[in-house]
Amino acid sequence: MNTRLAALALATLCAAGAAWAQKPPIRTGVDATFAPHAMPRLGGGLEGFNVELGREIGRRLDRVVEIDGTEFSALIPGMNAKKYDFVLAPTTATPERAKQMLFSEGYMETDYRFLQRKGDKPITGLDDLKGKTLSINKGSAYETWARQNAEKYGFKFDVYGTNADAVQAVLSKRADANLAGHTVVMWAAKQNPQVVPTYTYKTGLVWAIAFRIDDQAGRAEINNVIKCLKRDGTVARLYEKWFGEKPGPDSWAVKIAPGHGVPELPGYDAGPFPPKC
């Protein structure tokens, strides 16, 4: 009897393994230099918020996830050439992009944030920038914003080759604050207790997963998983793990859209599509 039960259990495991093997892998990619969303892991491979998010999507779908680490500029062309099923790297959903590709609903905001030395008077609004010097990564969207707003708000700014250098400028008191993406700022503060995140400048934009413009079915399948990951708190837990603080109640890390995609952008399918978990 025990022998027969063992044989049956082995057959069940083999059948499950065969079913797993028959499902094609999910192929996707990230910018492997964009910490803490994706970065090389000590000992090999990749780690980060988006890497874990992708692996969790695969687990919920019982599919292997193959994640390439490459330059962001190669990801969207790779997706359109069907090398990738979707772009896992943080992709800002904009009206212009939404005319060329489909988006999942947002899984977090893409905002600007200031990083300051611990103990300094915190920046609480843009008017507090008067007389201050900001450190900014050269060639970034934050440099563009600084050039457009320096005279208006009365601040100066210096540009650096990497954001790590810009953070060092704050630590060495060559700058009063570093301006960068809010998740990058939270990661820097998590790694260094001498600096703290302060004022968040809201852009109104979100990061989402990008799909080919004709892949309605793929977008619907993955977006349903994202809804489930929000509903059971997985996205919020990953957010806190990698960025060092809990998302607010109005964050897209916890909010669930009624439909598939980013509301008010081209390509949004209003549904409604409640999560099927």
C-alpha positions in Angstrom: 0.0 0.0 0.0 2.8 2.5 0.9 4.6 1.6 -2.3 1.5 2.3 -4.3 0.9 5.6 -2.6 4.6 6.6 -3.1 4.3 5.7 -6.8 1.1 7.8 -7.1 2.7 10.8 -5.4 5.7 10.5 -7.7 3.5 10.4 -10.7 1.6 13.5 -9.5 4.8 15.4 -9.0 6.1 14.3 -12.5 2.8 15.4 -14.1 3.0 18.8 -12.3 6.6 19.2 -13.4 5.7 18.3 -17.0 2.8 20.9 -16.9 5.2 23.5 -15.7 7.7 22.6 -18.4 5.0 22.8 -21.1 4.2 26.4 -20.3 6.4 28.8 -22.2 8.6 31.1 -20.1 7.7 34.7 -19.7 10.5 36.8 -21.3 11.1 40.3 -20.1 13.9 42.8 -19.3 15.0 45.5 -16.9 17.6 48.2 -16.7 20.1 46.4 -14.5 21.7 49.7 -13.3 18.6 51.3 -11.9 18.8 50.5 -8.2 16.8 49.6 -6.2 14.4 48.6 -9.0 17.0 46.2 -10.6 20.7 45.8 -9.9 23.4 43.0 -9.9 23.1 40.7 -6.9 26.2 39.7 -5.0 27.1 36.2 -6.2 25.3 36.6 -9.6 21.9 37.3 -11.0 19.7 40.3 -10.4 17.7 41.7 -7.5 15.5 44.7 -6.8 11.8 45.7 -6.5 10.9 45.1 -10.1 12.9 41.8 -10.3 10.9 40.5 -7.3 7.7 41.8 -8.8 8.4 40.0 -12.1 9.2 36.7 -10.3 6.0 37.0 -8.2 4.0 37.5 -11.4 5.5 34.3 -12.8 4.8 32.4 -9.6 1.1 33.4 -9.7 0.9 32.2 -13.3 2.9 29.0 -12.7 5.4 30.1 -15.4 9.2 30.6 -15.4 10.3 34.2 -15.8 13.4 35.0 -17.7 14.6 38.5 -16.9 17.3 40.2 -19.1 19.4 42.9 -17.6 20.2 45.5 -20.4 20.0 49.2 -21.2 16.5 50.7 -21.0 16.8 52.0 -24.5 16.8 48.4 -25.8 13.8 47.2 -23.9 10.9 48.8 -25.9 12.4 47.9 -29.3 13.0 44.4 -28.0 9.3 44.1 -26.9 8.1 45.4 -30.2 10.3 42.8 -32.0 8.7 40.1 -29.7 12.0 39.4 -27.9 10.2 40.3 -24.7 6.5 39.7 -23.7 6.5 43.0 -21.9 8.8 45.6 -20.3 9.3 44.9 -16.6 11.6 47.9 -16.0 9.9 51.0 -14.5 8.3 52.7 -17.5 6.6 56.1 -17.1 3.1 56.0 -18.6 2.6 59.2 -20.6 0.0 60.1 -23.2 2.6 60.0 -25.9 3.8 56.5 -25.0 0.2 55.3 -24.6 -0.4 55.9 -28.3 2.4 53.5 -29.1 2.0 50.7 -26.5 -0.4 49.4 -23.9 0.1 49.8 -20.2 -0.9 47.9 -17.1 -2.4 49.9 -14.3 0.3 51.8 -12.4 2.0 50.0 -9.5 3.6 53.1 -8.0 3.9 56.9 -8.7 7.0 58.3 -10.3 7.6 61.5 -8.3 10.6 63.8 -7.6 12.0 63.9 -4.0 14.6 65.9 -2.1 17.4 64.2 0.0 19.0 66.2 2.8 21.4 65.8 5.6 19.8 64.5 8.8 19.3 67.4 11.2 19.0 70.1 8.5 15.8 72.1 8.3 13.6 70.1 6.0 12.4 71.3 2.7 8.6 71.4 2.9 7.7 73.1 -0.4 9.3 74.6 -3.5 9.5 78.0 -1.9 12.0 76.6 0.6 14.5 76.1 -2.2 15.4 79.9 -2.3 19.1 80.3 -1.7 19.8 76.6 -1.7 22.2 74.6 -3.9 20.9 71.3 -5.3 23.0 68.4 -6.6 21.5 66.6 -9.6 22.5 63.7 -11.9 23.6 65.0 -15.3 21.3 64.4 -18.2 18.3 63.4 -16.1 14.8 64.7 -16.1 15.6 66.4 -12.8 18.3 68.5 -14.4 15.8 69.6 -17.0 13.4 70.5 -14.2 16.1 72.4 -12.4 17.1 74.5 -15.4 13.4 75.4 -16.0 12.7 76.3 -12.4 16.0 77.6 -10.9 15.2 81.3 -11.5 11.6 81.0 -10.5 12.4 79.5 -7.1 15.8 81.2 -6.5 18.1 78.1 -6.2 21.4 77.1 -7.7 22.3 73.6 -8.8 25.3 71.5 -9.7 25.3 68.5 -12.0 27.2 65.2 -11.4 28.0 62.2 -13.5 26.1 59.8 -11.3 23.4 60.2 -8.7 25.8 58.6 -6.2 28.2 61.5 -6.7 25.2 63.9 -6.2 24.4 62.3 -2.9 28.0 62.6 -1.9 27.9 66.3 -2.6 25.1 66.6 0.1 27.1 64.5 2.6 30.2 66.7 2.0 28.1 69.9 2.3 28.8 71.0 -1.2 25.0 70.9 -1.8 22.0 71.4 0.5 19.9 68.8 -1.1 19.9 66.1 -3.9 17.0 66.0 -6.3 16.2 62.6 -7.8 13.4 60.1 -8.3 11.5 59.4 -5.1 12.4 55.7 -5.0 16.1 56.4 -5.7 16.1 58.9 -2.8 14.4 56.5 -0.4 17.0 53.8 -1.4 19.9 56.3 -0.7 18.4 57.1 2.7 18.0 53.4 3.5 21.6 52.8 2.7 23.0 55.9 4.6 21.5 57.1 7.9 23.2 60.5 7.5 20.6 61.6 4.9 16.8 61.7 5.0 14.1 62.1 2.3 12.1 65.3 2.7 9.7 67.0 0.3 8.1 65.0 -2.5 7.2 66.9 -5.7 4.1 65.2 -7.3 4.2 64.7 -11.1 0.9 63.0 -11.4 2.5 60.2 -13.4 2.9 56.5 -12.6 5.2 53.6 -13.5 3.5 50.7 -15.2 4.3 47.5 -17.2 4.4 48.1 -21.0 3.0 45.8 -23.6 2.9 45.8 -27.4 0.0 47.8 -28.7 -1.8 44.7 -30.1 -1.3 42.5 -27.0 -4.7 43.1 -25.3 -4.8 39.5 -24.0 -1.3 39.6 -22.5 -2.0 43.0 -20.8 -5.3 41.7 -19.4 -3.6 38.5 -17.9 -0.7 40.4 -16.3 -2.9 43.3 -15.1 -5.2 40.9 -13.3 -2.2 39.5 -11.4 -1.1 43.0 -10.5 -4.5 43.7 -9.1 -4.2 40.5 -7.0 -0.7 41.4 -5.8 -2.1 44.8 -4.7 -5.2 43.3 -3.0 -3.2 40.8 -0.9 -0.6 43.4 0.1 2.4 42.0 -1.9 3.2 45.2 -3.8 3.0 47.2 -0.6 5.4 44.7 1.2 7.9 44.9 -1.7 7.6 48.7 -1.6 8.5 48.8 2.1 11.3 46.2 1.7 13.1 48.1 -1.0 12.3 51.7 -0.3 12.2 51.7 3.5 8.8 53.1 4.1 5.2 52.1 3.7 3.2 53.4 0.7 0.5 55.9 1.5 -3.2 54.9 1.2 -3.5 56.9 -2.0 -0.5 55.2 -3.6 -0.9 53.1 -6.7 1.1 50.4 -4.8 -2.3 49.8 -3.0 -5.0 51.3 -5.2 -6.7 49.1 -7.8 -8.0 50.5 -11.0 -11.5 49.5 -12.2 -10.2 48.5 -15.7 -7.0 47.5 -17.4 -4.4 50.2 -17.9 -3.8 53.7 -16.7 -7.1 55.7 -16.3 -7.5 58.7 -18.7 -4.6 57.5 -21.0 -5.1 56.1 -24.5 -5.5 52.4 -24.4 -7.3 52.2 -21.1 -10.0 49.5 -21.0 -12.5 50.7 -18.4 -14.0 47.3 -17.9 -14.8 47.0 -15.0 -12.4 44.0 -14.4 -12.5 43.1 -10.7 -9.5 40.9 -9.6 -9.8 37.2 -10.2 -7.4 35.7 -7.8 
